[in-house]
């Protein structure tokens, strides 16, 4: 018995086990990059966005992944965030193909996510210095993109970085929010304090409302549609004809046969007829002679 138990345990250890992610994939996952100098995690704006989003999708499960990158004022290190976010998106699409992905970011994190969606390497940047664009089919797994305070072209020029251009496949599913007069995202902004007012101005809820709508549409598209019946409908059964049966029409010039009576006819005797007296024999016809 001990030997059998040991063999059984060995077989369990050797046999391939189902991947844990198969049962643990959420309905949607938010991949969020925090802003400059914020503590590791998704940051205050990212957390407010997650809380608002979860309140809008009912029982659906929402996972979260905080992009791992420095988020410091050494802005070229944002490439680390692009690399990490890209790798996580590819892993999620491979391991959880039915999970809807939401890309999000605040401030420098919004720049990171904007570059993640780009379909080309920006002009003036060596392809060997940045991650390659995501494969085109990955866009089918991304339900929405939410960007808060994305640095403007003016701001990116000031820090000697190329402007952010979203990939065309992601533009229709992106909400790009900027508080008025925000120094970072508004081309004419002058206030840095406005850059920290995305929750107070209601833009976090605005972004969550947009993303929730995108998710519901994406989930609904995955529900199989019942097959339609054939154009002509099911073949009628001989036992259940749709129209009442009618008697055949007699040929022209012939009267239809009379219907059988329910009882004895009043014009015919009810018993067989018998003729009185013997029946006279009938003489046979004469024989024919030979032909002349």
Phi, psi and omega in degrees: 000319179298319180296319180295319179296319179296320179295320179296317179297321179297320180295322179296320182289328182278323184297143179294132180263145178296143182296140183296329184292341183299324180261349185250013181285127178284165176295325177213154176226130178265121175257108189237137178249125183286171180272174183301132177068004176284152180297153178308143185128207180263351179081165182301316180294319178296320180293319178297322178295316179298314181299318180293320181294315181298329179287350184253355184245014175060227185281356181296142181272137181237113174272169180215141174229122178271121181299133183264104177201165187296320183055046179251180177283000171276078193301329177302339179287357174299338177301327178298324178291320178298317180297315183292316180296317179300314181298319181291321178298316179296320179295318181294316180295329179283317185272331182228070187297340181265357177283131177275130183261137174241122177263132181214157178192157178236132175059241178301327177294327176293325175295318178304310183291328176298317178291330177299324182278347186301140180264357177220156174285132182302150177301140178083001179248133179285130178303337179283348182264349183226159177294152177291152176302153178296147174303145184303325184290345178295331180301333179293338180270345182268115182277327184200159175229129180236116183242128180242121178064041179296129182303134181285171177299325178297315181293317181296323177295323181294331179258013176063038175241153180290155177295157183269124178234115179289148175295143184302331180290340184260343184302314183295339183253021184247136169248122185242104190251138181218124177291139179304136176071013177292122183300330186278314188255335181276125182303333181243015183288149180231356186251122175278334179295329178297338181293345182250022185244029184288326176286317184294326182276359179085003182287334175296314178295324178298316178295320180294323179296316178298313183295319179300320178295317178298319180295315180299319178296318181292319178295319181296326180292340180274349181284124182294141179267129179301143180293138180283147177293162178305153184303321181275358182080173180293148179296133181293144178277147177294335182273347181228066180292142183283336180247147180294147179284141178237146181293153179296148179274129181293159179297155182299136177090350181251134178283144179293146180298145180293149178290140180297137180290156177288331180220196179300140179290139180287349181263356181235143177295152181279348179243158181299146178281142175232130180275139180285147175079170181287156179272127181292137180291148179262126182288143178288155181291151179295150181286147179273137178277179179291148180285137180282000000 
